[in-house]
Amino acid sequence: MDVFFYLVPVVMMTFIGFMAYRVLIRWLRIRSAWNSGLTAEGRCLKTFTTVSEGMGEHGRVRTTIHHVYEFKTHDGRAIRFEEEDGPMTTVEGDFVTVHYTDGPNVVATAHAPGQVKQAAASLGLLVFLGVVFSFCVFFMVTYHRLSTDPSFPTP
């Protein structure tokens, strides 16, 4: 039974660590595209939405809009990429400004530069994940202390 009180928090901490890694990588990739100084005119090829339902009978439904863009880099390569949570007003055929990085692995975004907003959102999410991670550590340490304390009554 003790394994349950250690295994569940460790699994949660692993998941939280993976989520924090993904948030940090996404933040750094978008930031590098904005800071590169390279822009191109892109075209929205397709828009579509995905719907994800929450758990339970009364779970929340979240709709995410996706855009597929295509642009040409300064050296003439055609790049096509998909991006989530773009503006709802961008429809198929619209022209957008694409910020991208140069090199063999092009990182591109059609989001307008908003480094303060992006940083605040990313840091807020990282702080939240850090609080949940810390609670898991606190829970495991507290459980360990209580389960090894001889003066604490056990059933």
C-alpha positions as CSV (number, residue, x, y, z in Angstrom):
1,M,0.0,0.0,0.0
2,D,2.9,2.4,0.7
3,V,4.0,2.1,-2.9
4,F,0.8,3.7,-4.0
5,F,1.6,6.9,-2.0
6,Y,5.0,7.1,-3.7
7,L,4.2,5.9,-7.2
8,V,1.2,8.2,-7.9
9,P,3.1,11.4,-7.0
10,V,6.2,10.2,-9.0
11,V,4.0,9.6,-12.1
12,M,2.4,13.0,-11.6
13,M,5.8,14.7,-11.2
14,T,7.1,13.0,-14.4
15,F,4.0,14.2,-16.3
16,I,4.5,17.7,-14.9
17,G,8.2,17.7,-15.9
18,F,7.3,16.7,-19.4
19,M,4.6,19.5,-19.6
20,A,7.1,22.1,-18.3
21,Y,9.7,20.9,-20.9
22,R,7.1,21.3,-23.7
23,V,6.1,24.8,-22.5
24,L,9.7,25.9,-22.3
25,I,10.6,24.6,-25.7
26,R,7.6,26.2,-27.3
27,W,8.3,29.5,-25.7
28,L,12.0,29.4,-26.8
29,R,11.1,28.4,-30.4
30,I,8.6,31.1,-30.9
31,R,10.9,33.6,-29.3
32,S,13.8,32.6,-31.6
33,A,11.5,33.1,-34.6
34,W,10.5,36.6,-33.5
35,N,14.1,37.6,-32.6
36,S,15.6,36.3,-35.9
37,G,14.5,39.4,-37.7
38,L,13.5,37.3,-40.8
39,T,10.0,37.8,-42.1
40,A,8.2,36.7,-45.2
41,E,4.7,37.0,-46.6
42,G,2.8,33.8,-46.1
43,R,-0.5,32.6,-47.1
44,C,-3.2,30.7,-45.1
45,L,-3.9,27.5,-47.0
46,K,-6.4,25.9,-44.6
47,T,-8.2,26.5,-41.3
48,F,-9.8,23.8,-39.2
49,T,-10.9,23.3,-35.7
50,T,-10.5,20.4,-33.2
51,V,-12.8,19.8,-30.3
52,S,-11.6,18.2,-27.1
53,E,-14.1,17.3,-24.4
54,G,-13.5,17.4,-20.7
55,M,-13.9,14.4,-18.4
56,G,-17.3,13.5,-16.9
57,E,-20.8,14.2,-17.9
58,H,-20.5,18.0,-17.4
59,G,-16.9,18.4,-18.7
60,R,-15.9,21.5,-20.5
61,V,-15.5,21.5,-24.3
62,R,-12.5,23.3,-25.8
63,T,-12.4,24.2,-29.4
64,T,-9.0,25.0,-30.9
65,I,-8.5,26.7,-34.3
66,H,-5.6,25.5,-36.4
67,H,-4.1,27.3,-39.4
68,V,-1.9,25.8,-42.1
69,Y,0.4,28.4,-43.6
70,E,2.9,28.4,-46.5
71,F,5.7,30.8,-47.2
72,K,9.0,31.0,-49.1
73,T,12.3,31.6,-47.2
74,H,14.8,34.2,-48.4
75,D,16.7,31.4,-50.2
76,G,13.5,30.2,-52.1
77,R,12.6,27.1,-50.0
78,A,8.8,26.6,-49.7
79,I,7.9,25.9,-46.1
80,R,4.5,24.7,-44.9
81,F,3.6,24.6,-41.2
82,E,0.6,24.3,-38.9
83,E,-0.1,26.5,-36.0
84,E,-2.7,26.4,-33.2
85,D,-4.6,29.3,-31.5
86,G,-4.2,31.8,-34.3
87,P,-6.7,34.6,-34.9
88,M,-10.2,33.6,-35.7
89,T,-10.4,36.3,-38.4
90,T,-7.7,34.7,-40.5
91,V,-9.3,32.5,-43.2
92,E,-8.1,30.5,-46.1
93,G,-6.4,32.7,-48.7
94,D,-5.4,35.5,-46.4
95,F,-1.9,36.8,-46.5
96,V,0.0,37.0,-43.2
97,T,3.5,38.0,-42.0
98,V,5.5,35.0,-41.0
99,H,8.5,35.3,-38.6
100,Y,11.0,32.5,-39.0
101,T,14.5,31.2,-38.2
102,D,17.0,30.3,-40.9
103,G,18.7,27.0,-41.2
104,P,17.9,23.4,-42.0
105,N,15.2,23.2,-39.3
106,V,13.0,26.3,-39.9
107,V,10.9,27.5,-37.0
108,A,8.1,29.7,-38.1
109,T,5.1,31.5,-36.5
110,A,2.4,33.7,-37.9
111,H,1.6,35.1,-34.4
112,A,2.4,38.8,-34.1
113,P,5.3,39.5,-31.8
114,G,4.1,39.8,-28.3
115,Q,7.1,38.7,-26.2
116,V,5.8,40.1,-22.9
117,K,2.4,38.4,-23.3
118,Q,4.1,35.1,-24.4
119,A,6.6,35.3,-21.5
120,A,3.9,36.0,-19.0
121,A,1.7,33.2,-20.2
122,S,4.6,30.7,-20.2
123,L,6.0,31.8,-16.9
124,G,2.5,31.7,-15.3
125,L,2.1,28.1,-16.5
126,L,5.6,27.1,-15.3
127,V,4.9,28.6,-11.9
128,F,1.6,26.7,-11.7
129,L,3.4,23.4,-12.7
130,G,6.1,24.2,-10.1
131,V,3.5,24.6,-7.4
132,V,1.9,21.2,-8.2
133,F,5.3,19.6,-8.5
134,S,6.2,21.0,-5.0
135,F,3.0,19.7,-3.5
136,C,3.8,16.2,-4.8
137,V,7.2,16.4,-3.1
138,F,5.7,17.8,0.1
139,F,3.1,15.0,0.1
140,M,5.7,12.2,-0.3
141,V,8.0,13.7,2.4
142,T,5.1,14.2,4.8
143,Y,3.8,10.7,4.2
144,H,7.2,9.2,4.6
145,R,7.7,11.0,7.9
146,L,4.3,10.0,9.2
147,S,4.6,6.4,8.1
148,T,8.1,6.0,9.8
149,D,7.2,7.8,13.0
150,P,6.7,5.2,15.8
151,S,4.5,7.6,17.8
152,F,2.0,8.0,15.0
153,P,-0.9,5.5,15.4
154,T,-1.3,3.2,12.4
155,P,-4.3,1.0,11.8
